[in-house]
């Protein structure tokens, strides 16, 4: 009987620690690679407890690579498991790493967890992941912790939110206008990231260049009954009132929200709702 990832971690001879909810995320996203000849990279080796686990989980045809800044972690290198020593926040390290290793399939970032570590890893690795692969960034709750030199405006989570804008920019460039490309980074992330998945303390970027092209409308050849589109009929909000609300929301406390809407939104429906 095959063991799942959690069971393999429990029986590992070397020490490792994981948040319990992570195992469900692993099962949901990594089972498709079992028995495949994939290249799997884990950033953050620590006591080496997970490297053999991944080897056993993915199978003998998998290539397992560990990365850590601590030179002592080189001791965990053995047949079927490679160890690279380097700083994940150093772009030069990534350039050298991919020159030696080539493209990979899955990267699991369980490294330093600082904003710089996580953002630099994303920017330098996304375009080196094969189609059908993914980047899994763990412990993203550090975006909210001062210990990891986090500020909201520069946090990894904030960075990931902007990638949502970048991906949606591909869907319809006219939505953002000529200056819509402001969310792009050193290279166009939406040329690689097909979808982004947010879990508690985990963000996953799934890579597929074949699916990141601009979206187009598709119609079938069925009978057109010429039903009128009433999209805007139900939107009876006073547009200027809503714009004022959005522009001024941050200056109003929640207890003043009701008063603001009644005063600014000159609309009977809104007044009835909030009163």
N, C-alpha and C positions, 0 to 999 in steps of 0.2 A: 504493500500500500504506500503510495506516494505521500510524503509529508508536505504540508503547506509551509509558507514562509515563516509564520509564527512558530510552528513546531520545530523547524530547522534552527531558528534562532535560540530556542530554549535549549536544544541539545548541543549547541556549539561549545567546543572546548575552550575557546578564547572568549574573554569578556566582551559584551556589547550591551548597549542600552538603547531602547527605542520607545517612543510614546505609543501607547497601546492602539490608538486609533489609526496609526500609520499602516498597520498590517492589513486592514480592510482596503486601504487605498492601494497597497501593493497588489493584493489579490485582484482588485478591479482593473488595474492597468498593466500588470507585468505578466500575468498568466499566459498571454498570447505569445510570449517569447520562449516559453518552456520548450526544450528540445531543439531550439533553433541555434544556428551557428552565429550568434550575435557577439558584438563587442560591447561589453558593459563596463562603465567607468564609475567608480564611487570615489567622491572627494571626501576625505576625512576617514582615516584608517583607525586612529586611536589605538586600541588594544588588539586590533585585527580580528575581532569576533565575527565580522560579517563577510569577509572576503570568501572564506570557504563555503559559507552559507549560500552566497550567490552562485558559486561554482556548482554546488550540488543541486541548487534549484533549477538553474538554466540548463545544466547538462554538460557532458564532456566536450561537446563541440563548441562551447562558448569560450570567449576570451575575456577574462576578468582582469581589470586594471584598477589598482588603487592609487590614490594621490594623497600625499600629506606633506606638510611643511616640516615635520619632524623627521630628521634623518634616521632615527632609531626604528622607524616603521619599515625600513628596508628589510628587516629581519623576517617579515611576513611573506617575502617573495619566495615562490616555489613553482614547481611545474604546473603550468596552467594559470598561474596568478603572477602578474607583473606589478611592480611598485615603482612609481615615479615620485621623486622628491621635488617639491616646488611650491611657490606661493600663488594661490589661485587669484589673488588680486593684482598680480603682475602680468600684464599683457605679453611680455617677452616670454614668460614661461609657457603660455598657451601656444604661442607661435612655434616654439621649439617642440612642444609636446605633439602637436598635430603633424609637424614635419616628420616625426619619427613613427607615429602611430597611424596616421591617416584618419579618415572619417570613422565615426563610431555610430552605434545604434541607440544606446541609452546612457544618459549621464545622470547620476544621483548625487546632488550636492548636499552633503551632510558635513560640510567643512567648517569654516570660521564663523559663518552666520552673520557677519557684519554686512551693512548695506553695500560697502565697496566690494566685498567678496562675492556676494550674490549677483550684483548688477554686472560686475566685470565678467563673471563666469557666463552669464547669459549672453552678453554682447559678443564674447569671444568664442562661444561654443555652438550657438544655435546654427550657424551656417556650416558647421562641421558634423552635424548629425544627419544620418541618412534618412531618406523618406520613409515614413512609417515608424520612425523613432521618436524619442521624447527626452526632454530635460525636466527632471524632477527636483525642485528646490524645497528643501525641508527646513523646519524650524523658522518659518517666516514670521512667527510671533515676535521675533527679535526686532522687527520694524517698529515696534511700539515700546522698546526698552532702551533707556538711556545708556545702559551698560555697554550696548553695542553701537555706541556713538550715533544713535538714530535721531533724526529730525524728520518730522512728517513730510516736509517738502522734498526730502532726498531719500526717503525710505525705499526699500525694495518693493514693498506693497504698492506704494505710489507709482513707482516705475512700472510695475505690472499692470496697474490700472491704465496707464497711458498706452501700453501695448494693445489694450482693447481698442482704443481709438485708432491705433495704427492698423490693426487687422481690419476694422470696419471701413477704413479709408479705401481699402481695395474694393469693397463691395460697390461703391458708387462715388467716384471722385468728385462728382458735381455737388454732392451733399456738403462738402467742406470748402468748395470753391478753389481758386487758384492757390491760396495760401494754406490749404488743408494739410499739406505735407509737414507741418510744423511738429508733428508728433514723431516723426521718424528719427532714428538715431544714427550711429556711425555708418551703418548700412541699413537697407530697408528690411526691417524685421518681418514685415508682412509678406516678404518674398519666401519666407521659410516657415513661419508659424501658421499652422492651419487652424488650431483651436487652443484656447487657454482654459484650464480647469482650476477652480479655487476650492480647496478643502480647508479645514481647520489646520493652520500651521503648514500647509503644503500648497505650492503652486506648480502646476504641470503645464508645460508648453509642448504640444504635439506638432511634429514637423512633417510636412508633406508639400513639397514645391509644386506638385502636379495639381494641387487643389487650391492654390493661393491666387489663381488668376482672377481678373475682374469678373464679377458675377453678371449674368445676363438673364433677361426675362425669357421664360419658356412657355409657349402656349400650345395646347392641343388643337385638334381639328373638330372639336365638338360644336354643337349648335349654340350660337350666340343669341341669347334671348333679349339682349339690349337692356338689361336691368340697370336702372340709374344708380350710379355710385353716390351714396349719401354720407360719405365720410365726414364732411364738415357740418352737416345739419345738427349733429349731436354735440358739436363743440360750441356752446353758447357763451363761453367765457369771454369777458371783456379782455381782449388781447393786451391792451396797454396796461391794464391793471395787473395782469399776470407778469408782464415784463418788469414792472416796478417791484413786484413782490420778489422775483428772482434776483434782481439787482440789489435789493436791500435786505434780503433774508438774514444775512450774517450780522446785521446791526440790531436785530430784534430778538428778544428772548421769547421762549415758547409761550409764556403767559400773555404776551402782547400780540401773538399771532392772530387770534380771533378778532381783536380790535382792528388790526391792520387790514385784514381781509374785508371786513365790513366797511371800512373807510375808503380803501383804495379800489376795491373791485366793484365797480358800479354795475351790479348785476343782481336781479331779483333772486335767481336760483342760488347764487352763492350766499347772499344774505340769509335766505331761508335755511340753508344748510348749516351755517355757522352760528346762527341765532337759535 
